[in-house]
Amino acid sequence: MSFDLEQIDTPATSEAGHEIELEYNGQKTGWFVTVRGEHAPSVKRWQISVGNKFRMKEWQEKRKGKGDTPHAPMTEEDVELGLRGAAARIGGFRGITFAKKPFEYSEANAYELVRRHPPFADQVLEASADIGNFMKKA
């Protein structure tokens, strides 16, 4: 087997995504989600924007003399952020219905999907982290 660097572009294949079927209560749903990998440029942009918001908040707290608070307790905002991180990794879906109508992909609907059943977020994050889902066969 011979490799050629020209054939490897993990950010591009991560952006293109990998389709998974969601499971609910241990059963396949027939709902398919296209998951972007952790190395996708859109995912990196989302991570950077969130990181910059946290840095700005820390900087403001330090200016007020309130910085360096170790291990602040988890908040509802932190939970929502985790769900938004999963939603940011969703690039599309098919086969999902809501009120017996097709549930079309949008960023808002991606968030609604993981908000309604947070274990879907876990499935998305797991698929996103698995680099094998985004590597072409040599």
VOLUMVO-174495 format. One record per atom (N, C-alpha, C): x, y negated, z; residue in three letters; residue number from 1; atom name. Coordinates in steps of 0.001 Angstrom, whole numbers, plus 500000, padded with zeros to 6 digits. Layout:
N
      c1      c2      c3    r    k   a
       X       Y       Z  ala  NUM  CA
...
//
This chain:
138
      c1      c2      c3    r    k   a
  500847  501164  500000  met    1   N
  500000  500000  500000  met    1  CA
  500900  498763  500000  met    1   C
  500573  497833  499143  ser    2   N
  501364  496617  499022  ser    2  CA
  500477  495411  499323  ser    2   C
  500983  494516  500147  phe    3   N
  500245  493308  500494  phe    3  CA
  500764  492138  499679  phe    3   C
  499900  491197  499409  asp    4   N
  500257  489968  498722  asp    4  CA
  499549  488843  499465  asp    4   C
  500310  487886  499974  leu    5   N
  499751  486799  500767  leu    5  CA
  498652  486047  500022  leu    5   C
  498754  486009  498695  glu    6   N
  497730  485330  497902  glu    6  CA
  496343  485936  498113  glu    6   C
  496307  487203  498465  gln    7   N
  495045  487908  498646  gln    7  CA
  494463  487763  500053  gln    7   C
  495190  487087  500948  ile    8   N
  494753  486957  502339  ile    8  CA
  494382  485502  502616  ile    8   C
  493142  485282  503008  asp    9   N
  492680  483946  503397  asp    9  CA
  491610  484131  504475  asp    9   C
  492067  484415  505678  thr   10   N
  491153  484715  506779  thr   10  CA
  490198  483570  507092  thr   10   C
  490627  482297  507061  pro   11   N
  489641  481241  507276  pro   11  CA
  488506  481265  506242  pro   11   C
  488834  481532  504986  ala   12   N
  487809  481565  503944  ala   12  CA
  486849  482743  504145  ala   12   C
  487397  483930  504444  thr   13   N
  486510  485073  504656  thr   13  CA
  485717  484920  505947  thr   13   C
  486287  484237  506933  ser   14   N
  485553  483969  508177  ser   14  CA
  484399  483008  507923  ser   14   C
  484620  482036  507069  glu   15   N
  483563  481072  506728  glu   15  CA
  482452  481749  505927  glu   15   C
  482832  482642  505024  ala   16   N
  481835  483353  504216  ala   16  CA
  480922  484197  505097  ala   16   C
  481481  484721  506175  gly   17   N
  480682  485445  507156  gly   17  CA
  480586  486936  506939  gly   17   C
  480025  487560  507934  his   18   N
  479823  489003  507976  his   18  CA
  478407  489239  508491  his   18   C
  477649  490057  507809  glu   19   N
  476260  490274  508202  glu   19  CA
  476151  491393  509236  glu   19   C
  475383  491112  510288  ile   20   N
  475094  492127  511305  ile   20  CA
  473579  492246  511452  ile   20   C
  473156  493388  511931  glu   21   N
  471742  493573  512271  glu   21  CA
  471607  493433  513781  glu   21   C
  470715  492561  514192  leu   22   N
  470509  492334  515622  leu   22  CA
  469783  493515  516246  leu   22   C
  470089  493743  517512  glu   23   N
  469410  494782  518286  glu   23  CA
  468653  494134  519431  glu   23   C
  467498  494690  519712  tyr   24   N
  466687  494228  520833  tyr   24  CA
  466283  495462  521635  tyr   24   C
  466607  495461  522908  asn   25   N
  466255  496576  523780  asn   25  CA
  466787  497906  523238  asn   25   C
  468007  497852  522681  gly   26   N
  468648  499065  522180  gly   26  CA
  468152  499546  520834  gly   26   C
  467280  498778  520185  gln   27   N
  466733  499188  518890  gln   27  CA
  467092  498170  517813  gln   27   C
  467344  498678  516609  lys   28   N
  467585  497805  515459  lys   28  CA
  466308  497033  515166  lys   28   C
  466466  495755  514822  thr   29   N
  465304  494896  514598  thr   29  CA
  464915  494747  513134  thr   29   C
  465848  495032  512226  gly   30   N
  465607  494715  510820  gly   30  CA
  465883  493244  510538  gly   30   C
  466425  492548  511528  trp   31   N
  466790  491130  511402  trp   31  CA
  468293  491060  511176  trp   31   C
  468689  490400  510108  phe   32   N
  470090  490325  509739  phe   32  CA
  470592  488890  509853  phe   32   C
  471757  488755  510482  val   33   N
  472361  487454  510724  val   33  CA
  473750  487448  510091  val   33   C
  474047  486399  509334  thr   34   N
  475395  486218  508805  thr   34  CA
  476183  485445  509848  thr   34   C
  477241  486079  510341  val   35   N
  478054  485523  511423  val   35  CA
  479375  485032  510854  val   35   C
  479709  483798  511200  arg   36   N
  481016  483244  510826  arg   36  CA
  482052  483691  511865  arg   36   C
  483255  483936  511393  gly   37   N
  484325  484349  512294  gly   37  CA
  484920  483184  513060  gly   37   C
  485637  483505  514119  glu   38   N
  486272  482482  514952  glu   38  CA
  487261  481617  514191  glu   38   C
  487776  482114  513078  his   39   N
  488764  481369  512305  his   39  CA
  488125  480531  511194  his   39   C
  486802  480516  511124  ala   40   N
  486106  479725  510102  ala   40  CA
  486315  478237  510366  ala   40   C
  486585  477467  509333  pro   41   N
  486763  476026  509526  pro   41  CA
  485571  475351  510214  pro   41   C
  484354  475757  509907  ser   42   N
  483188  475134  510548  ser   42  CA
  483148  475446  512043  ser   42   C
  483546  476635  512420  val   43   N
  483577  477008  513841  val   43  CA
  484677  476213  514542  val   43   C
  485832  476101  513915  lys   44   N
  486932  475323  514502  lys   44  CA
  486523  473862  514691  lys   44   C
  485829  473284  513691  arg   45   N
  485375  471892  513817  arg   45  CA
  484433  471744  515010  arg   45   C
  483522  472710  515186  trp   46   N
  482589  472659  516311  trp   46  CA
  483371  472736  517622  trp   46   C
  484323  473664  517712  gln   47   N
  485117  473814  518931  gln   47  CA
  485895  472539  519251  gln   47   C
  486473  471929  518242  ile   48   N
  487234  470697  518456  ile   48  CA
  486322  469573  518925  ile   48   C
  485142  469460  518329  ser   49   N
  484227  468385  518738  ser   49  CA
  483807  468560  520189  ser   49   C
  483564  469790  520604  val   50   N
  483195  470048  522003  val   50  CA
  484378  469757  522917  val   50   C
  485558  470209  522518  gly   51   N
  486757  469950  523320  gly   51  CA
  487015  468465  523491  gly   51   C
  486813  467701  522428  asn   52   N
  487022  466256  522508  asn   52  CA
  486020  465599  523459  asn   52   C
  484789  466089  523476  lys   53   N
  483793  465545  524406  lys   53  CA
  484216  465804  525854  lys   53   C
  484731  467001  526113  phe   54   N
  485186  467324  527467  phe   54  CA
  486401  466485  527853  phe   54   C
  487319  466293  526921  arg   55   N
  488496  465466  527207  arg   55  CA
  488093  464032  527531  arg   55   C
  487136  463497  526767  met   56   N
  486680  462136  527010  met   56  CA
  486017  462038  528384  met   56   C
  485215  463030  528739  lys   57   N
  484562  463034  530050  lys   57  CA
  485608  463094  531166  lys   57   C
  486613  463962  531015  glu   58   N
  487688  464063  532011  glu   58  CA
  488428  462736  532151  glu   58   C
  488726  462109  531014  trp   59   N
  489443  460842  531030  trp   59  CA
  488630  459777  531767  trp   59   C
  487313  459752  531495  gln   60   N
  486451  458773  532164  gln   60  CA
  486388  459037  533666  gln   60   C
  486328  460305  534043  glu   61   N
  486284  460654  535468  glu   61  CA
  487597  460256  536158  glu   61   C
  488713  460477  535501  lys   62   N
  490007  460099  536083  lys   62  CA
  490102  458583  536259  lys   62   C
  489579  457840  535309  arg   63   N
  489591  456375  535425  arg   63  CA
  488767  455919  536628  arg   63   C
  487735  456692  536949  lys   64   N
  486885  456359  538093  lys   64  CA
  487443  456940  539392  lys   64   C
  488575  457651  539279  gly   65   N
  489174  458264  540458  gly   65  CA
  488511  459565  540874  gly   65   C
  487778  460193  539960  lys   66   N
  487054  461426  540290  lys   66  CA
  487592  462642  539536  lys   66   C
  488746  462499  538918  gly   67   N
  489262  463584  538080  gly   67  CA
  489814  464756  538861  gly   67   C
  490218  465766  538119  asp   68   N
  490849  466975  538653  asp   68  CA
  489978  467720  539651  asp   68   C
  488696  467847  539356  thr   69   N
  487800  468644  540188  thr   69  CA
  487980  470108  539786  thr   69   C
  488561  470935  540674  pro   70   N
  488818  472327  540289  pro   70  CA
  487537  473161  540301  pro   70   C
  487386  473963  539281  his   71   N
  486322  474967  539199  his   71  CA
  484950  474419  539576  his   71   C
  484480  473462  538820  ala   72   N
  483133  472949  539044  ala   72  CA
  482138  474078  538802  ala   72   C
  481054  474114  539555  pro   73   N
  480066  475178  539359  pro   73  CA
  479422  475097  537976  pro   73   C
  479024  476249  537475  met   74   N
  478390  476320  536162  met   74  CA
  477034  475612  536217  met   74   C
  476718  474916  535146  thr   75   N
  475465  474173  535081  thr   75  CA
  474617  474680  533921  thr   75   C
  473375  474208  533864  glu   76   N
  472507  474545  532729  glu   76  CA
  473120  474038  531433  glu   76   C
  473812  472918  531516  glu   77   N
  474486  472360  530340  glu   77  CA
  475550  473334  529820  glu   77   C
  476254  474004  530714  asp   78   N
  477268  474983  530315  asp   78  CA
  476620  476175  529610  asp   78   C
  475482  476624  530135  val   79   N
  474769  477750  529518  val   79  CA
  474307  477359  528114  val   79   C
  473734  476158  527997  glu   80   N
  473286  475677  526688  glu   80  CA
  474451  475577  525716  glu   80   C
  475598  475116  526199  leu   81   N
  476785  474996  525361  leu   81  CA
  477196  476365  524806  leu   81   C
  477123  477390  525638  gly   82   N
  477438  478742  525179  gly   82  CA
  476492  479200  524079  gly   82   C
  475207  478903  524240  leu   83   N
  474228  479268  523213  leu   83  CA
  474481  478473  521931  leu   83   C
  474829  477207  522078  arg   84   N
  475119  476375  520895  arg   84  CA
  476374  476884  520177  arg   84   C
  477333  477395  520940  gly   85   N
  478526  477982  520332  gly   85  CA
  478191  479206  519501  gly   85   C
  477274  480022  519991  ala   86   N
  476829  481184  519219  ala   86  CA
  476078  480726  517976  ala   86   C
  475186  479751  518143  ala   87   N
  474406  479253  517006  ala   87  CA
  475313  478651  515935  ala   87   C
  476400  477998  516345  ala   88   N
  477343  477408  515387  ala   88  CA
  478030  478474  514542  ala   88   C
  478053  479683  515014  arg   89   N
  478689  480785  514288  arg   89  CA
  477724  481480  513332  arg   89   C
  476457  481107  513361  ile   90   N
  475455  481713  512471  ile   90  CA
  475404  480903  511180  ile   90   C
  475585  481594  510068  gly   91   N
  475581  480935  508768  gly   91  CA
  474363  481250  507931  gly   91   C
  473499  482085  508426  gly   92   N
  472289  482435  507692  gly   92  CA
  471629  483633  508330  gly   92   C
  470384  483862  507948  phe   93   N
  469727  485095  508368  phe   93  CA
  468636  485469  507396  phe   93   C
  468217  486740  507501  arg   94   N
  467146  487241  506637  arg   94  CA
  466345  488285  507407  arg   94   C
  465105  488410  507021  gly   95   N
  464239  489422  507610  gly   95  CA
  463613  489029  508932  gly   95   C
  463885  487840  509428  ile   96   N
  463346  487418  510715  ile   96  CA
  461998  486753  510486  ile   96   C
  461034  487130  511303  thr   97   N
  459716  486500  511228  thr   97  CA
  459412  485810  512546  thr   97   C
  458597  484778  512456  phe   98   N
  458132  484045  513638  phe   98  CA
  456681  483693  513361  phe   98   C
  455793  484126  514242  ala   99   N
  454354  483935  514058  ala   99  CA
  453918  484506  512704  ala   99   C
  454492  485668  512373  lys  100   N
  454195  486419  511149  lys  100  CA
  454566  485695  509858  lys  100   C
  455441  484691  509975  lys  101   N
  455937  483969  508801  lys  101  CA
  457454  484096  508766  lys  101   C
  458044  484007  507559  pro  102   N
  459507  484059  507488  pro  102  CA
  460128  482924  508312  pro  102   C
  461128  483281  509076  phe  103   N
  461857  482328  509913  phe  103  CA
  463090  481929  509121  phe  103   C
  463028  480786  508476  glu  104   N
  464089  480336  507580  glu  104  CA
  465301  479857  508378  glu  104   C
  466476  480049  507783  tyr  105   N
  467696  479608  508437  tyr  105  CA
  467799  478088  508451  tyr  105   C
  468168  477550  509587  ser  106   N
  468599  476165  509766  ser  106  CA
  469426  476175  511041  ser  106   C
  470187  475118  511276  glu  107   N
  470967  475060  512516  glu  107  CA
  470029  475088  513724  glu  107   C
  468910  474385  513625  ala  108   N
  467946  474361  514733  ala  108  CA
  467353  475748  514967  ala  108   C
  467042  476471  513894  asn  109   N
  466479  477814  514050  asn  109  CA
  467527  478810  514536  asn  109   C
  468784  478600  514180  ala  110   N
  469850  479469  514710  ala  110  CA
  469913  479318  516224  ala  110   C
  469823  478081  516704  tyr  111   N
  469817  477857  518151  tyr  111  CA
  468563  478457  518786  tyr  111   C
  467427  478296  518146  glu  112   N
  466171  478841  518687  glu  112  CA
  466244  480359  518808  glu  112   C
  466872  481013  517846  leu  113   N
  467028  482469  517873  leu  113  CA
  467779  482911  519120  leu  113   C
  468923  482277  519397  val  114   N
  469724  482697  520549  val  114  CA
  469152  482172  521872  val  114   C
  468411  481077  521825  arg  115   N
  467772  480555  523034  arg  115  CA
  466655  481486  523504  arg  115   C
  465900  482019  522558  arg  116   N
  464777  482895  522903  arg  116  CA
  465238  484231  523471  arg  116   C
  466395  484695  523055  his  117   N
  466929  485969  523564  his  117  CA
  468450  485848  523634  his  117   C
  468993  485324  524750  pro  118   N
  470436  485100  524866  pro  118  CA
  471317  486313  524536  pro  118   C
  470860  487560  524739  pro  119   N
  471720  488666  524302  pro  119  CA
  471999  488672  522790  pro  119   C
  471153  488007  521988  phe  120   N
  471492  487852  520566  phe  120  CA
  472771  487025  520444  phe  120   C
  472925  486018  521304  ala  121   N
  474145  485203  521295  ala  121  CA
  475359  486084  521574  ala  121   C
  475223  487014  522513  asp  122   N
  476324  487919  522827  asp  122  CA
  476709  488751  521605  asp  122   C
  475704  489234  520862  gln  123   N
  475968  490035  519669  gln  123  CA
  476688  489201  518603  gln  123   C
  476260  487954  518442  val  124   N
  476886  487057  517467  val  124  CA
  478334  486775  517858  val  124   C
  478558  486449  519131  leu  125   N
  479911  486133  519591  leu  125  CA
  480840  487341  519463  leu  125   C
  480327  488514  519751  glu  126   N
  481139  489729  519624  glu  126  CA
  481542  489959  518169  glu  126   C
  480592  489812  517249  ala  127   N
  480903  490000  515828  ala  127  CA
  481868  488929  515340  ala  127   C
  481709  487699  515817  ser  128   N
  482578  486589  515421  ser  128  CA
  484016  486819  515876  ser  128   C
  484182  487417  517037  ala  129   N
  485511  487648  517606  ala  129  CA
  486233  488851  516981  ala  129   C
  485504  489716  516309  asp  130   N
  486098  490924  515732  asp  130  CA
  486740  490588  514375  asp  130   C
  488037  490360  514383  ile  131   N
  488758  489945  513180  ile  131  CA
  488589  490957  512046  ile  131   C
  488371  492203  512371  gly  132   N
  488183  493234  511346  gly  132  CA
  486981  492962  510451  gly  132   C
  486014  492213  510956  asn  133   N
  484846  491874  510145  asn  133  CA
  485176  490886  509032  asn  133   C
  486339  490262  509100  phe  134   N
  486662  489172  508178  phe  134  CA
  487942  489406  507394  phe  134   C
  488409  490651  507376  met  135   N
  489612  490992  506623  met  135  CA
  489223  491837  505424  met  135   C
  489726  491435  504257  lys  136   N
  489488  492205  503041  lys  136  CA
  490332  493464  503091  lys  136   C
  489831  494505  502510  lys  137   N
  490611  495743  502386  lys  137  CA
  491716  495533  501359  lys  137   C
  492928  495984  501687  ala  138   N
  494062  495827  500764  ala  138  CA
  493974  496836  499642  ala  138   C
//
